[in-house]
Amino acid sequence: MMMKSMIVAASAALALSVATAQAADAGTWSTRWTGPRGGTYEGGGSCAGGACQSAGTFTGPFGGVWHHNGSSHQVAPGEWAGEHTVTGPGGGTWQNRWTWHAAGR
């Protein structure tokens, strides 16, 4: 259960970082970080024309590899919507859709 929480938190953080990208700023990005219990996340993505794609892999501190991929798009100034899929080491898949908006909107 802890591993599910970690990968869900990782994918949520990644989704929010993509959502805050400026729509006009096309380009690519990558990230790598280690969690407090030793798990490692590596991922990256690209944005162009108000749409972003991302993908990454989380290797848990006790083994097991989780894969994340997702997309987001700007629906209005300061507002984004997206979806992502996480596949666990046993082949289970979780899908999530989300929306994000700047404070005060």
Secondary structure by P-SEA (a helix, b strand, c coil): caaaaaaaaaaaaaaaaaaacccccccccccccccccbbbbbbcccccccccccccccccccbbbbbbbbbbbbccccbbbbcbbbbcccbbbbbbbbccccccc
